[in-house]
């Protein structure tokens, strides 16, 4: 089972985006329609899904509780 942590898009440069995971930022490939501030799930260096902000924040809260 994989555990995916939502990240926030903070920079877009064509197909490359920078995703902020609060403790680090990573450059990944993207082929979806995104804008700065969107929350995403990344797998294998590619954005695979855009998720609603509320869902992302709830997941991040659960992760940081413990």
SEDREN-442684 format. One record per residue (C-alpha): residue in three letters; y, z, x; residue number from 1. Coordinates in steps of 0.02 Angstrom, whole numbers. Each point is the difference from the previous one (the first is absolute). Example, Ala and Ser with C-alpha at 12.3 -4.5 7.8 and 13.67 -1.06 7.14 Angstrom:
// residues 2
+-----+--------+--------+--------+-----+
|  aa |     yy |     zz |     xx |   i |
+-----+--------+--------+--------+-----+
| ALA |   -225 |    390 |    615 |   1 |
| SER |    172 |    -33 |     69 |   2 |
+-----+--------+--------+--------+-----+
***
This chain:
// residues 66
+-----+--------+--------+--------+-----+
|  aa |     yy |     zz |     xx |   i |
+-----+--------+--------+--------+-----+
| UNK |      0 |      0 |      0 |   1 |
| UNK |    173 |    -44 |     64 |   2 |
| UNK |    151 |    110 |    -24 |   3 |
| UNK |    160 |   -101 |    -14 |   4 |
| UNK |    169 |     83 |     21 |   5 |
| UNK |    148 |    -82 |    -89 |   6 |
| UNK |    141 |    -57 |    111 |   7 |
| UNK |    178 |    -53 |    -35 |   8 |
| UNK |     64 |   -172 |     52 |   9 |
| UNK |    152 |     27 |    112 |  10 |
| UNK |     21 |   -171 |     82 |  11 |
| UNK |    -47 |   -178 |    -46 |  12 |
| UNK |     -4 |   -144 |    123 |  13 |
| UNK |    -85 |   -152 |    -78 |  14 |
| UNK |   -187 |     43 |     -9 |  15 |
| UNK |     21 |    158 |    105 |  16 |
| UNK |     51 |    163 |    -81 |  17 |
| UNK |     25 |    174 |     70 |  18 |
| UNK |    -80 |    137 |   -103 |  19 |
| UNK |     57 |    182 |     17 |  20 |
| UNK |   -139 |    129 |    -18 |  21 |
| UNK |    118 |    150 |     28 |  22 |
| UNK |    -85 |     44 |    165 |  23 |
| UNK |      2 |   -176 |     73 |  24 |
| UNK |     55 |   -178 |    -36 |  25 |
| UNK |   -115 |   -151 |     16 |  26 |
| UNK |     29 |   -186 |     -1 |  27 |
| UNK |   -123 |    -91 |   -113 |  28 |
| UNK |    -24 |   -172 |    -77 |  29 |
| UNK |     53 |    -33 |   -179 |  30 |
| UNK |    -26 |   -144 |   -121 |  31 |
| UNK |     61 |     87 |   -159 |  32 |
| UNK |    173 |      0 |    -81 |  33 |
| UNK |     75 |    161 |     69 |  34 |
| UNK |    171 |     76 |     24 |  35 |
| UNK |     61 |    144 |    107 |  36 |
| UNK |    -44 |    164 |    -85 |  37 |
| UNK |   -164 |    -61 |    -77 |  38 |
| UNK |   -155 |    106 |     27 |  39 |
| UNK |   -157 |    -87 |     61 |  40 |
| UNK |   -180 |     25 |     52 |  41 |
| UNK |    -52 |    -78 |    166 |  42 |
| UNK |   -176 |    -41 |     56 |  43 |
| UNK |    -46 |    -80 |    165 |  44 |
| UNK |    181 |    -36 |     45 |  45 |
| UNK |     38 |    -92 |   -164 |  46 |
| UNK |     92 |     57 |   -155 |  47 |
| UNK |   -132 |     -9 |   -136 |  48 |
| UNK |     91 |     78 |   -148 |  49 |
| UNK |    172 |     51 |    -60 |  50 |
| UNK |     -5 |    163 |    -97 |  51 |
| UNK |    125 |     84 |   -116 |  52 |
| UNK |    116 |    126 |     83 |  53 |
| UNK |    -58 |    140 |   -116 |  54 |
| UNK |   -182 |    -29 |     47 |  55 |
| UNK |     43 |     -5 |    186 |  56 |
| UNK |    102 |    161 |     -7 |  57 |
| UNK |   -138 |     91 |    -96 |  58 |
| UNK |   -128 |    -54 |    130 |  59 |
| UNK |    113 |     53 |    144 |  60 |
| UNK |     29 |    169 |    -82 |  61 |
| UNK |   -188 |     29 |    -14 |  62 |
| UNK |    -25 |    -48 |    182 |  63 |
| UNK |    137 |    114 |     65 |  64 |
| UNK |    -46 |    152 |   -106 |  65 |
| UNK |   -132 |     60 |    122 |  66 |
+-----+--------+--------+--------+-----+
***
